[in-house]
Amino acid sequence: MIRPASEIEYPPSDFARTKAAMLARMEALQASTNSLMAVIAKRLEAEREQAFEQVEELTVEQDRLIANMRQMAKQ
């Protein structure tokens, strides 16, 4: 990040160095948090697709069982 000339000290004070280090750590933490959230979102999307497939399979099985029960009731 570019600092305005009014904030630049030479040599930098301990406070300025500490503040810069803290800002750098916060930016790194934000970047890693964003990366983690992206990974979690992809994982949830994959699990949701898998769940939809399972629901479709169970729906087909349920329909088959209902058809069998109707056939048995006719006999």
C-alpha positions in Angstrom: 0.0 0.0 0.0 1.4 3.4 -0.9 1.5 5.9 2.0 1.2 9.7 1.6 4.3 11.7 2.1 2.9 13.1 5.3 3.0 9.6 6.8 6.5 8.7 5.7 9.2 9.0 8.4 12.9 8.3 7.9 14.1 6.6 9.8 10.8 5.0 10.7 9.8 5.1 14.3 9.1 1.9 16.3 5.4 2.9 16.2 5.5 3.2 12.4 7.3 -0.2 12.0 4.9 -1.9 14.4 1.9 -0.4 12.6 3.2 -1.4 9.2 3.8 -5.0 10.5 0.3 -5.1 12.0 -1.3 -3.9 8.7 0.7 -6.5 6.7 -0.4 -9.3 9.1 -4.0 -8.1 8.9 -3.8 -8.1 5.1 -2.3 -11.6 5.0 -5.0 -12.8 7.4 -7.7 -11.3 5.2 -6.2 -13.0 2.1 -6.0 -16.4 3.8 -9.6 -16.0 5.1 -10.8 -15.3 1.6 -9.0 -18.3 0.3 -10.4 -20.5 3.0 -14.0 -19.3 2.3 -13.5 -20.0 -1.4 -12.5 -23.6 -0.6 -15.4 -24.0 1.8 -17.8 -22.7 -0.8 -16.6 -25.1 -3.4 -16.8 -28.0 -0.9 -20.3 -27.2 0.0 -21.4 -26.9 -3.6 -19.9 -30.4 -4.3 -21.7 -31.9 -1.3 -25.0 -30.2 -2.3 -24.7 -31.7 -5.8 -24.1 -35.1 -4.3 -27.1 -34.7 -2.0 -29.3 -33.8 -5.0 -28.2 -37.0 -6.7 -29.1 -39.0 -3.6 -32.5 -37.4 -3.4 -33.2 -38.2 -7.0 -32.2 -41.9 -6.4 -34.4 -42.1 -3.3 -37.3 -40.5 -5.2 -37.0 -43.1 -8.0 -36.9 -45.9 -5.3 -39.9 -44.4 -3.5 -41.9 -44.3 -6.8 -41.0 -47.9 -7.5 -42.1 -49.0 -4.0 -45.4 -47.2 -4.4 -46.0 -48.8 -7.7 -45.3 -52.2 -6.2 -47.7 -51.5 -3.3 -50.4 -50.5 -5.7 -49.9 -53.6 -7.8 -50.1 -55.7 -4.6 -53.3 -53.9 -3.6 -55.0 -54.8 -6.9 -54.3 -58.5 -6.4 
